[in-house]
Amino acid sequence: AQSVTQLDSHVSVSEGTPVLLRCNYSSSYSPSLFWYVQHPNKGLQLLLKYTSAATLVKGINGFEAEFKKSETSFHLTKPSAHMSDAAEYFCVVSDLNRDDKIIFGKGTRLHILP
Amino acid sequence: EAGVVQSPRYKIIEKKQPVAFWCNPISGHNTLYWYLQNLGQGPELLIRYENEEAVDDSQLPKDRFSAERLKGVDSTLKIQPAELGDSAVYLCASSSGQGAAKNIQYFGAGTRLSVL
């Protein structure tokens, strides 16, 4: 069975400083991994995805994530936070090509301090 | 290109009443999903359709929830009767059926249900 754990429910960083949102997963094989962002009163938007190609994945708005199989992690990073990054972020594990479940993490709320 | 369209955006009903949500996926997307999102939680999959077939409804509480996608395009999710605990946001998403893109979901804005 697959599972995903977002290690922090809230993260606060100052504008212009690096962002790190942590995600660990559990799977019996190398699944597809995703990060989605949800701004208030808006739909979920895909930030980036890992599907067994390059382990360092670049997404939109300057975000990137690194797949580390040995650590079963897929942490999301950004070098410099912007006020517009304040939102809820979800780590997702799934592999529909294997007809597996789609599992969302509980989410991490990112606060940006001026 | 239009995104995933859901209606209504908000719905307030009294407990024991029925309620229905509608979703129109992105044109050409074969796969459609319904999720439930409680406050402060991640979305939980209720049902997944491949065209008109429900291929995963294991998390759908079938005593009160039902869904249909008769022509393999738009879909409705119904609750009858609604309970207080059903208050949540109901999200619809769609994805294409092609290769790696099959895993990429596009979400609607959701329907926020309040049961009084």
Interface residues (C-beta under 8 A of the other chain):
Chain A: S32 F34 Y36 N41 K42 G43 L44 Q45 L46 K49 T51 F90 S94 D95 L96 N97 D99 K101 I102 F104 G105 K106 G107
Chain B: G3 V4 T31 Y33 G40 Q41 G42 P43 E44 L45 R48 V55 D56 L91 A93 S95 A100 K102 N103 I104 Q105 Y106 F107 G108 A109 G110
